[in-house]
Amino acid sequence: MKKSKTIYTCTECGGSSPKWQGQCPHCSAWNTLVESLAETAATNRFSAIAGTGRLQRLAEIRPREESRIATGIEEFDRVLGGGLVAGGVVLIGGDPGIGKSTLLLQALAQLAGRHSALYVTGEESGEQVALRAQRLQLDAGRIQLLTEIHLEKILAALMEHKPRIAVMDSIQTLYSDALQSAPGSVAQVRECAAQLTRYAKQAGTCIVFVGHVTKEGALAGPRVLEHIVDTVLYFEGDPNSSFRLIRACKNRFGAVNELGVFAMTDKGLRGVSNPSALFLSQHEQQVAGACVLVTQEGTRPLLVEIQALVDEAHSPSPRRLSVGLEQNRLAMLLAVLHRHAGIACFDQDVFVNAVGGVKINEPAADLAVMLAIVSSLRNRPLPKKLIAFGEVGLAGEIRPAPRGQERLKEAAKLGFTHALIPKANAPKQPIKGIEVIALERVEQAVDKMRDLQ
């Protein structure tokens, strides 16, 4: 088989060179040449696709519902949007040792009884994978294992055995003979992912890539890798903690920003059915500076405790620190609180934390953060069964949050009796067990908070 010709293309100007150089000969930029496959002649490319395209009216196309392949792990299926899809390609990334290989081996053990499954490992030997399955007490007798990093051999094994589900652990370890660069390089990762994705679409095999992450937390390799695949999942959580979070950042077959919560045990990852219990601190008595927020992660409402500590500053520049919440938004809320409610914190250190290590990105956390700050500043605790949510604007207004009804129902289900929410989110019909206090302005929120205390 004739080896494919490679060229080096500049990422700045697009110019090509037959060999690698430190400086681009076209635009003089440094370290911008990246290896790629040389394109065939245009006439051959056009003749290969001639006659294959057919125009269709969009209204005439009848979409069909993709059948799901349930993994048997409820939290994993939730993040995937109901399960794996035939021909779909999933990329799951996370820090080393956080549980990516463990979760996928557990899923394959569940699936192997109903579907043919192949586990391709390029980082571990077969004995290491077998020891992990034995330690997790998995029934892995029907899982096919291949220890290989050569792409052409992996594709040959896929074509021969035609598995329904295949796992590539990891995509950064694979290499193709068509390229001269080392495994893990930009060109190798892009080419291997493209070849495997093409096979998945043609054969209807669901392929799962395990991806490495950089020290900044982003997926290693070219950004095009995330565009090629259908679903991108991120493993989050402190390796020193027993809890893990899986977040969907892209999903062509389901809702984005879904969240799956797992607990790491001696028998692998176990799904947590009531994750709100993880993010609520258990205080024996009421404490100042704590307010419970109902946040929305995908289609799931979660109750998270927001803690604030306001203390006298001992330096000319008071500190503003937030963990799990946006830093700049904290400074904005303090300015709104001073301007519209007359509560000044310019001579105070302010620390805000979301319990449980969860990261909250939605602005609906503003009201809960503000109430927690005022509670800590006055050293007066909020009622134990109080929840709050709502976005705070610069003019002091309290804006509505999406899916307010689902948030209130979840809080009522967990025994909360009072809710401070935006007026636009007030339910038309009362919700049993919870008293709703509708607010329009920040000043009203501070006054209502004083009355409840």
N, C-alpha and C positions, 0 to 999 in steps of 0.2 A: 504494500500500500504506500503510495507516494505521500511524503510528509507535506503538510500544508505550509505554505510560505507565510512568514511573519514579517511585519513591519513595525515601526515605532512611530506613534502618532503624538503630536504635541497637544496637550490639553488646553493650551492658551489660544493658538492660532489655527490648529487643525492640520498643520503641515506634517508630512511623513518623511521618514528617513529609513534607509535599509538596515541600519545598525544603531545601537544605543549610543548616545552622547550625553555629556553632562549639560551642554547648552544646545538649545534648539537652533539649527542653522538658518531657520526662516525668520523667527522673531527675536532671537537671542535671549529667550527666557531660560532660566536655569532649572534643572531637575523636573522638566515637564513632559519628557518623552515616556510614553507608556506602551508596552508591547500589546499588539493586537494582530488578528488574522488579516492577511491581505484579501481584499475583495476580488471576486472573479470578474471576468469581463462583463460589461453591461449587457451585451447582446445575449450571452448565455443566461444571465440572471432573468432577463425579461422573457426569453423563450421558455424558461422553466416554469414560469407562473402564468404563461399565456393560456387563456381559456379556463382557468380555475375560478375566476371571480364572476359573480353573478349579482346584478343589482336587485335589491328587494325593497319593497315598501315596509317601513317600520311597523305600520298598522297591520300588515299581513302576517307578521311573525307571531307565532303562538308560543310564548315562553312556557317552559315546563319546570315544575318544581324539582330541584335537585334532591335526590334521595340522600339521606344522611347515614353515615356509618358511626353509630354510637360507640364511644370508647369504653363505656362502663364506668368512667370516672366522672361524676356529675359536674363538679366544678370545672373540669377541663372541657367537657361538652358545652357548658354555659359560655365559656370564653370563645369557643369555636363557632358559636351560633347554633348549636344543636348537635354537633358532631362533625366528623371529617366528610369531605365531599369527593366523590370519584373524579380523578383527574385534577384535583386541587393540589396546590403546593403551599406548604406552611413553613414559615421560618420562625424559629424560637431561639431567642438570645438571652443571655444573662451572665452574671459574674461566675468565675470558676467555683465549682463546689456548691452551687446554690440548689442544684437538684434537677437539671435539665435531662441528663441521661437517665436518672432514676425514674422520673415521671414517664418518659417515653417507653422505658422498659416495662413499667407497670401497665401502661396502656396497651403495648403489644401483647403482653401476657393475657390480657382480657380479650383482645381481638383475635388472637391466634386460634381460639376454639371455634370461631365462626368464619374467619377469612384467612387467606394465606398471607403471612407477614414475613418481611425480611428486614434484618437489622444489619446495616453496614457500618462497621466501626473502623476508623483510621487512627484513633488515638489510643486504643486499648487492645490487648490481646484477647483471644477467645476465652482463655482461662480467667482473666479479670472480669469479663462480662458474666461468665458462669458463676463466679464467686459472688458477684453482686446479686444475681438472681437467687442464689441459694441463701444469701443473707436476708433478702427481702421475702423469702419463702414464697416465691412465685412459681406457678406451674408453667415453665417455659419450654416444655418438651416439644411444642409444635412451632416454635420460633426458629426460622432459618437464619443462620449467622454467617456473615462474610467479612473477613478481616482483609480489607483491600483499600488502597488509595488511588489506584490507577483507573481513571474514568472509563476508558474503553473496555476494560475487563468488567467493571461494574455494570455498564450498559449491556454487555453480552450476557451477564448473569440475569439481569432484569428481563431481557428478551427471551431467555431460555425458560425461566421459572414463572414469569408473569405473576408476581405477587400483587395482591390487592392493596396492601399498604407497605411502604418501604421507608426506613429511617436512615438518613445520612448523618453520621456523627463523626466528624463535623464537616461542613462544606469547605472550611479553610484548609483541610488536610488533603483534599483531592487535587490531582493534577492530570493534565491531558498531554499526550505526545505531540499534539499540534502546536504547542507553545514551548519555548525554551526556558521560560522563567520558572522560579521555584514555587512549590505549593504555598498557597496563602497570599500570593501576589495579586494585584488588582486584576491583571489579565486572566490568571488561572481561575480565580473565584468567579469572575464574570462568565467565562467560557463554560466552566463546569456547571454552573447554575443554569445557564441557557440550554445546554444540551440535555440535562436532566428534566428541566421544565418542558422542553419539547417532547421528550419521551412520555412524560406524565399525561400531557394533553392528547397524544396520539393513542396511547394504550389504555387510558382511563385509570391508571394507577395513582393513588394518593401518595405523595412524597413529602416527607417532613425533613427539613434541614435544621441541624443544630448549628448556630452561629456564635462565633466568639464576639466579645465586646472589647472596646478600647478602654483606656483608663478614664476617659471622660464619660463612659457608660453607653456610647453609641455602638451600633453594630459595626464590626470590623469589615473592611473590604469596600468595594465601590458602592456608591449610593444607588446605582442602578439595580443592585441586588434586591432592595426592598420594593422596587417597581416591578420586577419580574414576577415575584411570588404573589399569591392570592391573599395570604394572611400573614401578618407580622405580629408575633407575641413577644412580650418582654417579661422576663422573670425579675421581680423586685423583692427587696427585703434585706434585712441585716443578716449576714451569714452567722452572726453570733446569736441570733434569735431563732426560735423554732418555727416561726410563721413565715410563709412565703406568699407573695401576691403575683398573679399572672394577669397582665393587662394586654388587651387587644388594641394595637395602634392602627391596624389596617385590616379590613375583612371584607372581601368582595361577596361573601356569602352570608353575612350576618351583621349585627350591630357593632359599631366601633366603640372603644372605651369600655367594653365589658370587663369585669373584674372577677377573677377566681381566687379564692382564699384557701390555702393549704397549711397544714401543720406537719412538720417533719418529725417522724417517729422512728423507732428502731426497725419498723417494717415498711419504711418508705413514706411517701407523701400521702396524707389523708385529707380529704376535702372537709372543710368547715361549713356546716349547714347554716349556722347563725353567726356570721362574721361580726355583727354589731357588738356582740359580747366581748370581742377582742379589743375593740377601740373605746370601751367605756371603763374608766377606772372604778374600782370598788372602794369607796370611802366609807369608813365606819360612821363618820359624821359629816355634816355639810362643811365644805371648805370654800373660802373665797377665791375668786379667779377661775372658776370652772363653769363652762356652759356647754350643753350638749347640742351639736349641730346634726341636722339630717341632710346629708349630702347625697348626690345621685351619681352612681358609677354605672354608666350604660343604662340598662333597664332596672338596675337594682338600687333601692334606697338603702343607705348605710347610716347608722348612728355613730358619730365620732365625737369624743369629748375634746373640746378646745380648752386649753389651759393658758392662763396669762399670769405673769408675775410683774408687778409694777413696784419698783423700789427707788429710793432716793439716789440720784446720781452723785458719784464722788469724783467726777472729772468734768472739765468744761464742756465736753461733748458727750451727751447721754447716748447710751447704746440702744439700738433698735435691732433685735434679733428674732427671727422667726424660723421654726423648723417644721417642714411639711406644708408651709404656706408661703405665698409670694412676699418677698422682702419689701419691694416697693409699695405694695398695696397696704402694708402695715403703716408706713409713713403717711400715706394718703388718708387712712382712716383716723389716725391721730389728729391730723389737721382738720378733718371734718368734725370730729368730736369737739375740738376747741372752738371752731368758728360757730357751729350751730347749736351746741349744747352747753357751751361755757365751761367745759372740763379740760383743763390744761395739763399736759404731761411733758412740757418742754424741759423741766428740771428733773425728770424721772427716767430711769432705765426701764425699758419695756421689753419683756421676753414673752414670746407666744409659741406654743407647741401643740401639734396634733398628736394625740395619744396613739400609740401602737405603730408608729413609723409610717403611717399612710400619708400620701401626698395629695393635697387637695388643690385643684386648679380652678375650680369654678368660683365665680364672684358671689354665689349665694352664701358663702361662709362669712361675708362681711358683718352681718348683724350679730352673729354668735361671737365673733372675735371682739367686736366693740363692747358687747355686754360683759364678756369675761374681763376685759381691761378695766371697765368701770367698777366691776365687783372687786377686783384686786386692789384698785386704787382706794376705794372706800373701806376695804376689809370687811365687806358684808356679803355673805354667800347668797347665791341664787337658790330658789326652791329646787329640791332634789329631782322632782318630776317635771322639770321645765325643759322644753326644746325650743330652738330658734333657727330660722333661716331667712335669707333675704339679701339682696344686693343694695349697697348704700352708694348713692350718687354724690357728686361733689357739691350739689346744691342742698344736701341734707335730706333728700327724699329717699324712701325705701322702695326699691323696685321689685317686681315679682320675680320668682324663680320658676323654671320649668318643672312640670309634673308635681305641682304642689299637693294635689290630692293624694298621690301615692306616698309622698313623704309623711303626710299627716296620718294616713292609715297605718304605716309602718311604726310610727311613734306610738299610736294608740295600742297597737298589738303588743308592744313591749312594755306597756303599763305607764306611759307618760300621760299626765293629766292636764298640762297647760302648754300652750304654744304661742310664741310671739312671732307673727308672720306678716308679710306685706298684705295690705288691704286687697290688692288684686288677686291674691291667692286664697282669700277667705272662701270656704265652701258654701254653696247655696243651701245644702242640706247639712244639719249638724252631724258630726261624727261621734258615735257613741264612745263615751269614756274620756274625751279630751275637750277642754275648753279652749277655744280659739280666740286670741286677742289680736285684732287687725290693726296695723300701724301704717301711717303715711309718712311720718317724719322721724328724724333721729331724736328730737326733743321728746316726742311722745314715748319712744322706746325707753328713754332714761326715766321718765316719770312713771311709766307702768312698772318698770323694774323696781323703783323705790316702793311702790304700793305693794308689790308681791313680797318684798323683803320684810 
